[in-house]
């Protein structure tokens, strides 16, 4: 635990602490910390620190880097001088770092950096370790220090005084410059490389023992140190001295300019209300298509280009739209691998999804896109990646998507971005830890995906996009089945309802056998017209044309003439020519029939076949006499063979060529028929039943700040007494279970306990007081007290 951080937290008032907790919600995630000491551990956790750092803009990181380069004793005035800016310039960024518990000023005004951040940033500003680390090292003897002092023209003294004198000389740019005037030729060039491109570099170790070489001279004068034979390092103070008095670390407090244009807000809103319903409708059409024709996967994983083009052609989408919707549906668990079908098919979740209202369906798709760890329309060397293939960038792609939309959402309303390159630079300023090359590669694809989803129009963010951009913290991971924080967010609910308000549920049927929908059609209307007619155009108005073939397709799908006309009548007034067409096609529908036959039973004796056909115990086979010597069975050959043998007959199987075959009996493995979900790389996993639950309310930072300040750091079981208390008070437990309960207290592990009255609970993070175990109860979502004497069983609980 960072003692400086804990000491600083103790000095904060409720307002300051609440501000930190609001910026670092991970620190008060359940089970929330009881005391400031536990809070300091969470705030100082390395992974948590790095996640907090991702949310900060470039100037904040530059201030931290400059402070780390100056060392632990730096103050705000010294930092400003180092950055060559007025003292008030770094102040807002220091305040931002303080509000995230990443850097703060102690009582003496010194800037303290979170320990995890200092350990991660090993070479701030490209500088090495402080000189004191080398001079005070146990590997440097007193004789070596005296030899170094003589080389620098310094008098020898105690080890501490000698080290201080050496540090004073090597930290002075003027004295280092004067020192280099006596160096062998090539020394300045050697040291310049370490000063600007170091601080660590591979070297030829033999050169450091050659008299008169630049390497040996630099090492003899303390300008380079070698931790190993072929590696040399330059101390921080030496590098700063060589860079000269005019050097200043980068500091860009102002964001880069972005070229923008004003746009008509009504146009943006109108195009959003066209794009959003279109996404839901096309998504439903695509899933219906995969229900009819499962989508196979490549051996290497993912969906092939041919299949993508086939789905696009059959559903009326373009290829880009199909690529995006396939991946969004897979992440939303609407589409999954099914082994018996041999391809991707709609899941049970799709059946529930299409019964939801249109705004809810849209939010499911947006939430899936928001957490998706692939960019469907990202081009690498001019080519798209494989649909649903593995993307090594993974979570970085999702962070880039959220950063790009977040930066666009910062623009004033009705303002459009006109420069993608400028947008990339601005996003990097707001999120400097993103890989610049990956950011530049993904941004055009992200913008195109957002346009297809109705989140961006002509470079301007729509209200739907702004509502989604505000949900960065609740985006979730791609592996999450759902994200209630996004799907049920009130702001997104309102915007999605408005985005879907323009859908049309009626059509204009013409005497020329066309149907026109003046606006985005509802999913149900589009599905009905797609089944019975051929779509001719889409856009502001969509047009379908009824033909004998299209009507016959609807009848083939199970519609009757009366039923189809009734469904069409609900959508609009059906003209007489359309009614005549439907009834005429229905009249000729079924003139030729096709019967499915599972297998054929043949015999040369017609009497024998007649006996088999009339056999009462064989009625379940559905035998029908096609000819005097041919019977048709409605069940597969293996089951027909088994039934005939059970009833005293002696049939033999015949293959497709007419040859009699004898096969070994094959034991069929049971199939559960469950749906499977697609994972990156073409892997699959079982799809659990979804749990529809609203998002848990976020912890209140002010309430937790008030509680933590009231509790302070006191409380809890005294160290070393855990086992004695549990052994004495939890007398109903065997020794092994007492030990497990002790780990709940000392190490915060999870365990399931059973009380004397039969109640069970899953607990962790326990504390002992007065014969009672005060522990976090997962079922209650709070800390509860359990008398040790009432605990009758303790079992391991695994996440």
N, C-alpha and C positions, 0 to 999 in steps of 0.2 A: 504493500500500500504506500502511496505517495504521502509522506508526512507533511510536506509543504502544502499539498492540496487539502488535506484534512484540517490543518491549522487555518488555512484561508477560509474554508467552509464555515468554521466556527465563528468567524468574524462577520459573516453576512447577516443582513436582516431578511425578513420574510419576503420583501419585494424582490431583492436580488436573487435569492435562492429559488423563488418561484419562476423567475425568468430563465434561470439555468435549466430547471426541470422541464419547462415548456420547450426549450430548444433540444433537450436531451431526454425524450420520452422513454428511451431504452432504460434509463436509470431508475425509473419507477414502474417498469413493467412488472406484472405479477410473477412471483411473489415479491411485493415491493419491499425495499429496505426498511428495517426498523429504526436504524440509527445512522448518524452521520458517518461513522466509520465504514459501515457497509456501503453507504452511498459513495464514499470516496473510492472504494474498491471498484464499484461499477463504473464510475466516471473515468477512472484511470485505466480500465481494461483496454488492452491494445487494440482489439477488434472494434470496440465501441469508439475509441478515439479516432480510428481511421474512418469509420462511417460518419462521424461528426465532421471530420475534416473535408469529406466529399461535398458537404453542403455549403462550404465557404467559398467566396470568390477569390480571385487571384491576389488582390492586395493583402488580404489577411494572411495568405500563405507566404507572401514575400516578407511581411513584417516578422512572422515567426522565423523564417529562414535567416533574416538579418540578425535577429536577437540571438539565435543559436550560434551564429558565426562569431558574435562578440563575446559569448560566454555567459556564465551565471550571474555575474555582478553588474550587468548592464542596466541602466536606467532609461527612462523615456527620452531624456535630453541627449544622452550619448547615442541612443538609437537613431534619433532624428539627425544628429550630426553625421552618423555613418551613412544614412540614406541621402544626405545632402538636401534635406527638406526642412521647412519650419517645424518646430516642436509639436504644433497642434495637428500636423498632417497625419501622423500614424495613430493619433488618439482614437478616432472612431473605429479603426480596425482592431486596435487593442481592446476596445470595449466589446466589439463583436466576439473576439476570441475569449474574453472573460465571460461573456454570456453563454459560451459553450463549454466553459471549464477547461479550455485548452491552454490558456496563458492568462496570467493575472499578475498584479503588482502587490508585493508584500508590504508590511508596515513601513519598511525603509525605502519604498519606492522602486525596488529592484523587480525586474520582470522575471517571473518564474514560468517555465514551460512544463507542460505535463510530461511526466517521465517517459510514458510510452511513445510520445511524439518525439522526444529527444533521442530515444533509442532507435526509432525508425529512420530519422533524418541524420544519417551518419556523416554526410559530407555537405553541410549547408553552404551554399554559394560555391560549391566545388572546392571547399577547403578541408584540410585534414584535421587531425586531432590537435589539441592545444600543445604547445611546447612543453608545458609542465608534465604532461603524460610521459614524454620521452625522458626528460631530465630526472624525474622522480622515480623512474622505473627501477625495479630491483635488478634489471639486466645491465644498468649503467652503474659502474663502480665509482668510488671516489677518485681513483686514479684516472679513470676515463674522463671524469668531469674536469680534473685539474689539467689534463692534456688538452681538452677542448678550450679551457680558459686561456692556456698559454697560446694556443693558435689564434685566439681572438685578441691577444694582448692584454689580458686581464690578470690581476693578482689572484693567487690561490688562497682559499680560506676554508671555512667549514663547508660541508656539502650543501647545506641550505643556502648560505650566502653566495657560494659559487654558482649554484643553479639560478639564483635570482639575478646575479650580474649577467650571466649568459643570456637569460630571457630578455633583459633590458636592452642588450646590444642587438639581438636578432629581431626584436620587435620594432626597432627604429629604422625607418626607410632610408634615412640619410646615411646612417652608419653601415647598413647593409650595402648600399650603393658604393660607398667608399671602399668597403671590403672587397667588392667585386673587381675593383681596379687592379688588384694584385693577383687576381685569379688567372689560371692558365687559359689559353685560347680554347674557346668552345664551351666554357663553363656557363657563360650568360645564356647561351642558346639552350643548354641542358636544363638550367633552372627555370627558364621561361616556360618550357613545356610542362614542367611540374606545377608551376604557379597558376597557369591558365587551364590546363587540360588534365591536371592530376586530381586529387593529391597523391594517388597511388599509381605506380606504373611498373611494368616488368622491365628489368634491367639485366645487363651482363654482369654477374657478380664478380667475375675476374677483373673487371675494370676498376673495382673499388680497392684493389690491393696493388695496383700498378702505380709506382711513384710518379708524380707529375701529371697524372690524368685528371681531367675535370671531375670525374666521379669521386676519386679519392680526396681531392681538395675540398669538394662540397661536403663530404662526410666528415672530414677532419675539422671543418669549421661549423658543424652543427646545422648546415642548411638542408641536409638529407639524412634520413635514418633508415636503416635496413632491418626490418623484422625477420627477414629470411634472406637466403643467399641471392635469389634472383628477383627480389621485390624491394623497392625503395619507396619511402614516403616523405612528403614535405610537411613540416609542422604548419599549423594555421597562421601563426604570427609571421613566419618567414614568407609565406605566400602573399599575405596582405602587404608586407613591406615591399616585395618585388612588384606587386601590381601598382604601387605608387600612390601618392597622396590624392591623386585625382580619381582614383577608383571609387565607384559607388555601386552597390548591388542594385539589381532591377527593382523598381517600384513604380507600378502603374495604377494609381488610385482612380483614374477615370476610365470608364469602359470605352472600347473602340466604337467609332461611329458606324451606324447602320443605315444604309439607303432605304428610305421608306416612301410610300405614296398614300395619300388618303383614298379611301374607298367608300362607296355608298353603303351604309349600314343595312338598308333595306335589301339591297342586292345580296349582301353576305347572308342575311337571315333567310332570304328566300331560297338561296342555293343550299343552305344547310337543311331546310325542310324538304328539299328534293333528294339530297344525297342520303340522308339518314334512313328514310323508308326504303329507298332502293337497296341499301345494304341488307336490311332485314329480309326483304323479298327475295333477293338473289341468293342469300344464304339459305333460305328455306328451299328454293328451287334446286340448289346444288346438293343439299342433303337428301332431298327426294330422289335426285338422280342417282346418288350413291346407294340409296335403298334398293333401287332397281338393278343397278350394276355396281357391285362392290369394286372399290378402287384398289388395285394390287400395288404392292410395294416392290421396289427394286431389291436385288439381293444385297446390295450395299446399304440399304436403308433409304427411305424417302420415296417420293412419288416421281415417276419419270415424266419427261416433257410430253411424250405422246399422250399419256393419260390426262395431263393437265389441259392439253389442247382439245382432247375429246370432250372433257367435261365442259370446257368453255364453249365449245360449239353446240353441245346439246342443251345447255342452259341459257344460251344467249349472252354470256358474259365475255369480256375480253380476257386475255391471258393474265394480265397483271391482277385484275380483280379476282380471278380464280385462284391464283397463287396465294393472295392475301387471305381470302376467305377460307381456304383449306387449312391454313396454319392457324388462323384464329379459331376455327371450329374444333381443331384438335386440342388446342390449349383450353378451350371452354368445355372440353369433354362432351361435345355434341357429336363428335366423329371419332371412331376408335377401330382398332384392328379386331376382326372376328375370325378365329381360326377356321370354323366350319365353312364360312362364306369365302375364305381365301382372300380377304381384302378389307379395306376400310368401309365400315357401314355406320349408319346413325345409331347412337346409343339410346338407352332408355331415357336418358336425360333429354334427348331431343324431343321425345314424345311429350314430356312435361313442358319443355321450352316453347313449343309451338302452341300450347294451350294458354300460355301467359299473354298478358296484354302486350301490345306492340312496344311501348316504352321499356318494359321490363326485358323484352327480348333484345332490344338495342343495347341496354346497359350490360347484359351478359357478354355481348360481343366486344363492347368497348373495354370492359374490365379484363377480358382475355388478351386483347391487344396491348393493353397498358402493362401487363406483366410478362408478355411474350419475350423470350430470350433469343429471338431470331428477327432479322429484318427481311421480310418477304421480297422487297423490291430493291434490296441493296445489290449493287453490281461490283464484282471483284474482277479487275482486269477486263471490264466490259461485258461480263457474263453474270447471269443470275446464279445463285446457288441452288442446290436440289431442294425442292419443296419438302418440308418436314425432315430434311437432313440435319445432321449434327453440325452445329456452329461452334467452333472453338472459342469464339469471343464470348458466347454465353451471356452472363448477367451484364457485361459491359454494354451490350447492344440495348438492353432494356434501360440502363441508366442513360445512355445517349438519347433514346427516344423521349424519355421524360425530361431530360435537360433541354432538348430542342423545343419541345412544346411549351415547357416552362418559360423559356426566354421569349418566345413569341407571345405568350400570354402577358408578359410584362409590358409589351408595347401598348400605347394608348388605344382605346377602342376605335374601330374603323380605320386602323392603320395597317398597311400591308408591307411586308418585307419584299424588296425587289432585288436583293443581292445575296445569293446563297453563300458565297465566299465570306462576305461580311457577317452573315449569320453564324458561320462556323467560328469565326474569330470571337464574336460576342459570346457564343456558348462556351468557348474555351475560357474566356475571362470569368464567366460565372461558375464554371466547373473545371478548374485547371487540372484536376487529377485524371480527367478523361484522356485516353490516348489520342493525340491530335490526328494521326493518320487514319485511325478507325473512325473518328468523329467526321472527318472530311469525306470518308467513303460512305458512311451511313446516312448522313444528313439529307441528301437528295431523295433517297428511298423513303426515309421517315416522312418527309413532306408529302410525297406522293401517296403513301399509305394514309396519312391524315386527311388528304383531300378526298380519297375514296370513301372514307368513313364520315365525311361531313364535319371534320374538326377544323380544317383549314380551307379557306376559299380565296383564290387569287392571292395567296401569300398572307392573308389576314386570318386570325384565329376567330372562330365562331364562338357563340356563347356556350355551345356544347364542349368545345375545346378548352375554354377557360375553366369550366366546371371540372373537367377531367384533370387539367393541369394542377388544380388545387389539391388533388388527392395523391400527391407524390408519396407521402409517408405511408399511405395505406395500400399501395399498389400490390404488394404481395409478390410471391415467387411464381415462376411458371409451373412448378409442381403443385401449387395449391389448387384444389378443386374449384374453389370459388373465393371471392374476396368481398365479403359483406360490406366492408368499409367503403368500397367503391360502388357496388351494385345498389346499395340502399342509402347512399349519401343523399340528403334532402336536396342539395343544390343540383346534383346530377339528375335526380328524379324529376325536378321541375323542368330542367332544360330538355331532357329526353322526351317528356310529355309534350312540350311545345314543338320539338323537332318532328314528332310523329303526328302532330295535330292536322297536318295538311293531307294525310292519306285519303284517297278516294275509295269508297266502298260501293260505288255505282258506276255503270258504264253506259255509253250511248250506243245502242245497236242500230245499225243502218240497214236499209233494204238491199245494199250491195254486199251483204254478208260480212260486214266489218263491225268491230267493237272498238270504241275510242274511249280512253280514260284520260280526262283532262287534268293530269296531275299525277303524283306518285300513287300507284294502286296499293291497296292493302295486300298483305301477304295472302289472305284467303281469296280475294278477288283475282289476284295474279295467278294463283295456283289453279283456280277454276278455269280461267281463260286459257292458260297454258295447256291444260288437259284437253280442251275442246277446240282450240283454234291455234293457228300459227302466228307467232308474234312477228310483225313486219317492221316495227320501229319502236324505239324507246327514247325517253328524254322528258321534256316538259309535258308532252302528251304521248301516250303509248297506243299503238294500233295493233289489233289482232284481226286476222281474216279466217273465217270458217270455210272449210273445204270438206268434201266427202271423206278424204283421208283423215283429217283431224277429228271429225265427228266420230268416225269409225274407231279411232284411237281411244276416244273417251268411252265408247261402248265396250271396247276390248278391256278397258281398265275396270269395268264393273258397273258403269252407269247404265240406266235404262233410259229410253226416250222420254218418258214422263218425268223421271227424276232429274234428268239433265235440263229439260225445259223449265222445271220448277226452280232449280238452282239459278238458272240464267234469269228467270223472271224476278227473283229477289234482287238481282243486280241492276235491272232496268227493264224497259218495255221490249218484249221480244217481237220483232216484225214477222209478218206472215212468211216471207221467203225463208227466213231462218228456221221457222217451225217446220215448213215443208221439207227443208233439207234434212233436219234431224229425223223426222219420221220416215222419210224415204230411205235414208241410210239404215235406220233401225229395221225397216221392213225386210231389207235384203241381208241384214246381219244374222248370221247363223245358218245360211243356206247349206254351208259345208261345215261338218263337225269333225273335230279331232279328239280322239280319246287317248288318254295316257294309259299305257300298259306297262306294268312293272316287269313281267316276264311271260313267257309262252310255255304251255304244257302240251306236248305232242305224244301221240300214240298211234300205232297202226290199226288198233282195234277200236272202232267207233263205240262199241258197247261199253268197253272199259272207260272211255272218256265220259260217256253219258253217266255211268255209275259214279265217277269221281265228281262230276258237276252236281249230281243230286245228293251227294254225301252230306249229311246234316253237320257233322263235326268239321267239315271243310268250308262251311259257309263264310267263315271269317276271311277267307282268301278272296272273296268276291269273284268267283270263277264265272266266266261267260263263254258260251260256245260260239266260236267264230266260224268254224267249219266242222264237219264230222270228225276230223282227226286233230283239231286244234282248239285248245282252251286258252283264254286270256286270264291272267291272275293280276290282281290289283296290288299285291305285296311283292317285295323283292324276291329274287330267285332263292336265296339262302333260306329265307323263312318259309317259302313254298315247299322247298325240298324237305325241310324239317317237319312241316305239318303232314306231308304225304307219308313220310316214313313213320311218324307216330301212329298213323292209322292203317298200317299194314301194307302199304305199297312200297315198291322198290325203285324209285326214280334215280336217274343219274344226271349230272349237269352236263350241258353242252355249251361250248364257247361260241364266239361270234362266227367262227368258220364252219360250225357244224360238227366239230370234233368232240368226242366224249372226253371229258377231263375229270381227273380225280385230284382234289386239292386237300391239303391238310386243313383241319379246322383251325381257324384263327380266332384267338380270344380278343374280343373287342374291348378296348379300354373305355371305361365310362367317361362320358363328356358332360361337363357341367353346363355347357351352353352359355356360360357367362360372357359378358362383354369384356373386352380388353381395351386399354387405353394406349395410345401411341406416345412413346417417349423419344427424346432426341436420339438420333442415330438409328431409328427404325426399331428400337427395343419396345417391348410391350409389358404391361403390368395389369393386374386385375383392377377393374373399376368397381370401387365400393359404392354402396348406395349413398347418394349425396344427402348431406344434412342441411336443410334450409333453415338458417338461423341468422338473425340480425346481428350486426356488428356489436361487440361489447363496447360500452361507453368508455372513452379514453379517460385515464386517471386525471384527476384535477390537480395540476401542479401546485396551486396555492394551498390546497388542503394538505397535500403531502409536505410542503415546505413548513407549514404551521406545525404539523405533527412532528417532523424531524427536529425542528428547533426546540420544541418542548421536551423531546426525549433526549436530545444531545447524544453523547457517546456512552452514557452509563447504562448498566443493566446487563442481563445475561448471566449464565452460569460461570462461576469462577473456573479458570482452567485447571484441569486435573481432577475435578470432582465428578465429572459426568458418570464414569463407570461405577463409582461408589454409590451415587444417588440411585441410579437405575438398578443396580444389584440389590439395594435395600428396599426400594419402593415398588419396583415392578416384579414382585415375587411370583406372579403367575406365569412368567415367561421362562422358558429354558435358557440356558446360557447363550446359545447361538443367537437366539432372537433378542436377548438383551444386548448383545454386541451390535446387531443390526440397528437397534433403536439408538445405540450410542453414536453410530455413524450418522443418523438423522440429525443429531444434535451437533456433533463436532465437525461434520463435513457437509451437511446440508443435503444428503442423498435422499431419494424418494423411497418410500416404503408404504405398504398397505397394512393397516392395523384393523383389528376387530376388537370391539369392546364387549364387556360382559353382557350387555343387553342385546347383543347381536348386530349392532350398528357397525358399519365399516366405513373407512375413510382412507384416502390417499394423501399422505402428508410429506412434508419436507421442511428444511430450514427451522428445525426445532430449537427451543430453549427450555431449560429446566428452572423451575422456581417453586419452592414449597410443595414438593411432591406432585407437581402438575407439569405436563408437557405442553408448552405453548408452541404450536406449529402451524405452518401454512396448510390449509385444507383445500385441495383442488376442487372438491365438490361444492364447497361453500364459497370459494373465491375470496377467502379471508383467513386471518389467523384465529384459531380456536384453541381452547384449553381442554386437554384430555388428562384426567387423573391417571397417574401411572398404575395405581392399584386396580384400575378397571380394564387395563389393556390385557387381553388374553391371548392374542396372537399377533405376530409381526411377520410380514412376508415381503420379499423383494418386489419392487414395482419398476418396470422398464418402460421407457417411452416408446 
